[in-house]
């Protein structure tokens, strides 16, 4: 493996000036909003049984539990006498109201809750020292985290001074609005509080507006060709493979925040796979179905562009599908892919990660049975998995704001995308469970399109990104990809989280990344020897892929080809599909 550095001499076309946004001004801080939607590819459905088992595991330690109870009683006694210990963090927005520091009753209530949370966290830490399997530890941490978040006094009206003040100031109107929103969420959102007002944005008008055309459509996916924004383009095109979970347009948000817009502005000829939202009728769609669609998309891109090979870029679970296709093409001696890039993709599921909380065999079998029964895992069920991995931010934050305070859900493009989910067909879901449980991408046993998956067959140059604050696909696991493939690999580590690292346009003064570390001695050694740069990985990736995109030539005057003419303008039909899905089980 080689560590490469971007060539700053690569010619770059001027970035287009962002177009005005039609929606109202966004009241949510951008960093807050991106933090709220950190999520990824779910593998199971959190159940009350799984949560209770995780809590039981943490509490099934007679010695630590007894000692913890004794410490908690002493803490509570000290708090009752007026101790200054267990003060809320300044970053904990739940206790931002002055009453939590001024009012002696609320101050002690907050301190007592924080003392309880501290002892529960300590129990998990002690359980970690004795547990033989890290999956059990993550399961316990996940369950105890939900319990701790649920017990916060701020989740109740009497325990939330800010909500009480709002009710008094509005003569009860905030409580009426909150009750209406609660009823609406029960009817329309499976009892989960809404995270955003989706009506504020329209796909194709406010989001996913980079100009282009659908040049291919089959039962599984559309292929969108984006129109050049520069006089010349590089001859070798780029095919982007988004995850089959969620709509592709997190890569084409508002102008100025669109990865696609940026890639086009650099002179790349960009094509996008837009997956269809499956219904129960597509229950038998599996990895072969999706991998076959990628192979067809590669053929379409080569025909339209006239290039013999293509650069690819897979995001999240799209990177998993991309890897199976690369292995298959290598087994056939097909050199149709020139280079491959990965965005926060985990291929080795032996890497420790919070998602291991869903690895209990009983939980996985329940998830598999649910998808078989319904023909799919619904977008609502997948959204619930994402939300319960961040209960403070993604569940109880909205319980307070929507139901107790009577506030309307916030308006933000990332939140709107996050709420616009897609279903996962039962067959593909079952195979993802096998990959997750048995790590078959690495250990073998998985066949795709008739050939066994062997990641070591991948010899094309690869560009791999990770995010230092990614709780779902830990950056060390993303780095592992560079060790699994056989071709030259470049790794870049972003300073953000899972989604925040992807929606990270140049110009953000807080953005930075690491690049150029020494390979061969593991992820931590790479990090210690890497160089920190300001900016985002978009820039480093664009420099890297442009070096592998061939010469420039005049930009085409139109999209498509004789075999694949333009069918309709981007963003196409599949991204707008609202296939009904069964209620979460």
C-alpha positions, 0 to 999 in steps of 0.5 A, spaced: 500 500 500 502 506 498 500 513 501 499 518 496 498 526 497 494 530 492 497 534 487 496 541 488 498 543 481 492 539 478 488 544 474 481 546 477 475 550 474 472 555 478 466 553 483 459 555 481 456 561 485 451 558 489 444 559 487 439 562 492 435 557 496 427 558 496 426 555 503 425 560 509 431 561 513 433 555 517 433 556 524 437 550 526 445 551 527 448 547 521 453 543 526 447 541 530 443 539 525 448 534 522 450 532 529 443 530 529 442 525 523 449 521 524 447 514 522 448 509 517 446 502 515 441 498 520 442 491 521 436 489 526 430 492 529 431 494 537 426 491 541 424 492 548 427 485 549 434 486 547 434 493 551 432 489 557 437 484 556 442 489 555 440 492 562 440 485 565 447 484 563 450 490 566 446 489 572 448 482 573 454 483 577 452 483 584 459 486 587 459 492 582 451 493 583 452 493 590 458 497 591 454 502 585 448 502 589 452 504 596 456 510 592 449 512 589 446 513 596 452 516 599 451 521 593 444 522 594 445 524 601 451 529 599 446 532 594 441 533 599 445 536 604 447 541 598 454 538 595 456 542 589 458 535 585 455 532 579 454 539 576 451 539 569 456 540 563 455 547 560 454 543 553 448 539 556 443 543 553 437 539 557 439 543 563 441 550 560 435 553 563 437 558 569 432 554 574 437 548 574 442 552 577 438 557 581 432 553 584 434 549 590 429 543 588 431 543 581 438 543 582 438 537 586 434 534 581 439 535 576 444 533 581 441 526 583 439 524 576 447 525 573 449 521 579 445 516 577 447 516 570 454 516 573 453 510 576 450 506 571 456 508 566 461 506 571 457 499 571 458 498 564 465 500 564 466 494 570 462 490 566 467 491 560 473 489 564 469 482 565 465 481 559 469 476 554 465 479 548 465 486 546 459 485 542 456 484 549 459 490 552 456 494 546 449 491 547 449 493 555 452 500 553 446 501 548 441 499 553 443 503 559 444 509 554 437 509 553 435 507 560 439 513 562 436 518 557 429 516 558 430 517 566 432 525 565 427 529 569 427 534 563 422 529 559 416 530 563 413 537 564 414 537 572 421 536 571 422 541 565 422 548 568 423 551 561 416 547 559 413 550 565 415 557 563 413 556 556 406 554 558 405 559 563 407 565 558 402 562 553 397 561 557 397 553 556 397 554 548 404 551 548 401 544 551 395 544 546 400 545 540 404 539 544 398 535 545 396 536 537 403 534 535 404 528 539 397 525 537 400 527 529 406 523 531 402 517 534 398 517 527 403 518 522 410 517 525 409 510 529 409 514 536 416 517 535 417 525 535 418 528 528 425 530 527 423 535 522 418 539 518 419 535 511 414 540 507 419 546 507 423 542 502 421 539 495 426 534 492 427 537 485 426 544 487 430 546 493 434 539 494 437 535 488 437 541 483 444 540 480 442 540 472 442 533 469 438 527 466 436 520 467 439 516 461 437 509 464 432 506 468 430 499 470 426 496 475 432 497 480 435 503 479 436 510 475 442 512 472 443 520 472 448 524 468 449 531 470 450 536 465 457 539 465 458 546 468 465 547 465 467 548 458 472 542 458 471 535 462 476 529 463 475 524 459 474 518 464 467 519 468 465 518 475 459 513 477 457 514 484 454 509 488 450 511 494 447 506 499 440 503 498 438 505 505 436 513 504 435 517 498 441 519 494 440 526 495 444 527 501 450 528 496 446 533 492 443 538 497 442 545 497 446 549 492 453 550 495 452 544 500 452 539 494 457 534 493 455 533 486 455 540 484 462 540 487 465 534 483 462 537 476 465 544 478 472 540 478 471 538 471 468 531 472 463 528 468 459 525 474 453 519 473 449 517 479 445 511 481 438 513 484 435 506 487 428 505 487 424 504 493 422 497 494 415 495 496 414 488 499 413 486 491 421 486 491 422 482 497 426 477 493 431 483 491 438 481 494 445 483 493 445 480 486 440 484 484 443 491 486 450 488 484 447 487 477 444 494 477 451 497 478 454 492 473 449 495 468 450 502 470 457 501 469 456 499 462 451 505 461 456 510 463 461 507 458 457 507 452 454 515 454 461 517 455 465 513 450 470 511 455 473 504 456 473 504 464 470 508 469 472 511 476 467 509 482 465 512 488 461 508 493 458 511 500 456 507 506 453 500 504 454 503 497 461 501 498 459 494 500 456 493 494 461 496 490 466 492 493 462 486 491 462 488 484 469 490 484 471 483 486 466 480 481 469 484 475 476 482 478 474 474 478 472 475 470 478 479 468 474 485 467 478 492 467 472 496 466 473 500 473 479 504 473 479 506 480 475 506 486 473 511 492 470 509 499 466 514 503 465 512 511 464 504 509 465 499 513 467 492 510 470 488 516 465 487 521 470 484 526 472 491 528 469 494 534 463 499 533 457 501 537 453 497 531 455 491 535 449 492 540 445 489 535 449 483 534 445 478 539 443 472 535 436 473 538 435 480 536 438 478 529 433 473 528 427 477 530 429 482 525 430 477 519 423 474 521 420 481 521 423 482 514 421 476 511 414 477 514 413 484 511 417 483 505 422 488 507 424 492 513 421 499 512 424 506 512 420 507 519 424 501 522 430 503 520 429 510 522 428 508 529 434 504 529 438 510 527 434 514 532 435 510 538 443 509 537 443 517 539 437 517 544 438 524 547 439 527 540 434 524 536 429 522 541 428 525 547 430 532 544 424 532 540 420 529 545 421 536 549 421 541 544 415 538 540 411 535 545 412 539 552 414 546 549 409 545 543 415 548 538 414 546 530 420 541 528 426 544 525 427 546 518 433 543 515 436 540 509 439 534 512 434 533 517 429 533 511 433 528 507 434 524 514 426 523 514 425 521 507 427 514 508 427 508 503 425 501 505 430 495 504 428 488 501 427 482 505 433 478 501 438 484 501 436 485 509 438 478 510 444 478 507 446 484 510 445 480 517 449 475 515 455 480 513 454 483 519 454 477 524 459 472 520 463 478 517 463 474 510 466 480 506 472 478 510 472 471 512 469 468 505 462 464 504 459 470 500 458 469 493 455 475 488 453 474 481 456 467 481 463 469 484 466 468 491 467 475 494 475 476 495 477 483 497 484 481 496 482 481 488 481 488 488 488 491 485 485 498 482 487 504 486 483 506 492 481 512 496 478 511 503 475 516 507 473 515 515 471 520 520 474 521 527 467 522 530 464 517 526 460 512 532 457 508 526 463 506 522 469 507 526 475 510 522 479 505 524 474 500 521 474 504 515 482 504 515 482 497 515 479 497 508 486 499 505 489 493 508 484 488 505 485 490 498 491 489 494 491 495 490 495 502 492 491 505 497 490 513 500 486 514 506 484 521 509 481 522 516 475 527 516 474 531 523 467 530 523 462 525 524 458 520 519 454 524 515 457 531 517 463 528 514 460 527 507 456 533 507 462 538 508 463 543 502 469 547 502 469 553 505 467 551 512 473 554 517 472 548 522 473 543 517 480 539 517 482 532 515 489 528 516 492 525 510 499 522 508 500 518 514 505 512 514 501 505 512 503 498 514 503 499 521 496 500 523 491 505 523 493 509 530 500 509 527 497 512 520 494 517 524 500 519 528 504 520 522 499 524 518 499 531 516 493 535 518 490 540 513 485 545 513 479 544 508 475 538 507 476 531 504 472 533 498 478 537 495 483 532 497 479 526 493 478 531 487 485 532 486 486 524 487 481 522 482 482 528 477 489 525 476 486 518 474 481 521 470 485 522 463 485 528 459 480 534 458 476 534 452 470 539 450 464 538 454 458 534 451 453 539 448 447 534 451 446 528 455 445 521 454 447 517 447 443 514 441 442 507 446 441 511 452 437 518 451 435 522 456 429 520 459 427 526 464 430 531 467 434 530 474 432 528 479 428 523 476 422 519 478 425 514 483 428 519 488 420 521 489 417 515 490 413 514 496 412 507 496 407 505 502 411 501 507 408 497 513 408 500 520 414 498 524 413 492 528 
